[in-house]
């Protein structure tokens, strides 16, 4: 990792440390046997998070047979890890919702892309792996593009704007031409600074070059595929959507069932809108 990039991460005053609640939720996500009392200790101390979480749990999205009136009830109905995952998504909203002018992204566009990628990655991981991988894929999909947060300021200060109507590959190449590194490298550096677990750092770093990754790549492939599918439905985080043929060709190397991919491209936009109606709060 270049010293220049490390300096940029270290001097990014606008991106202060993650909120305490978010950090603690991330720690809980890493505990495979997270206890209900630990979850309650974290979430109940944040009234806004508690209110938004209960709103989500009582939404039509989950179709609960009775109203959930407390976080404790939500834990019983949905399970500890699901509640923590939803709470983490809610808490990340404030971090990801700003305008990124260098990427031509209006307010909330990066947030929409993050949620779309997270939902698609989770569905893919669940269909091809396990529930544990699915929950991690949601988290990784949610944070995969955090590098754009710090590169935006650098690009704006240099009076640079990335090309309009570009593919993901063209945007990556433009970042490297201008800065010498891209948002996946910057995101991994930021994730390390925020003490993210190594599996998240790796997913962020390799999500545009999965062929270079080693070891267990199931999580990474879920995020890569989720990112591509999000772009295909018009939530590309600044990149142009691939055609259906291009999408299927790129995903073929991951051995994903064509039926699953096509189903996601049909349903993803609606699922994202349903989540947005519950997760998005005024800022």
Protein Blocks (a to p, Z undefined) as FASTA:
>chain_A
ZZklmmmmmmmmklccddfklmmmmmmmmmmkbcfklmmmmmmmmmklmmmmmmmmmmmk
lopabdcfbfklmmmmnopklmmmmmmmmmmmmmmmpccfknopaehklmmmmmmmmmmm
mmmmmmmmcfklmmmmmmmmmmmmmmmmmmmmmmmmnopacdehiafklmmmmmmmmnop
afklmmmmmmmmnopafklmmmmmmmmmmmlpgcjfklmmmmmmmmmmmmmnopnoopac
ddfklmmmmmmmnopafklmmmmmmmmmmmmmmmmmmmpccZZ
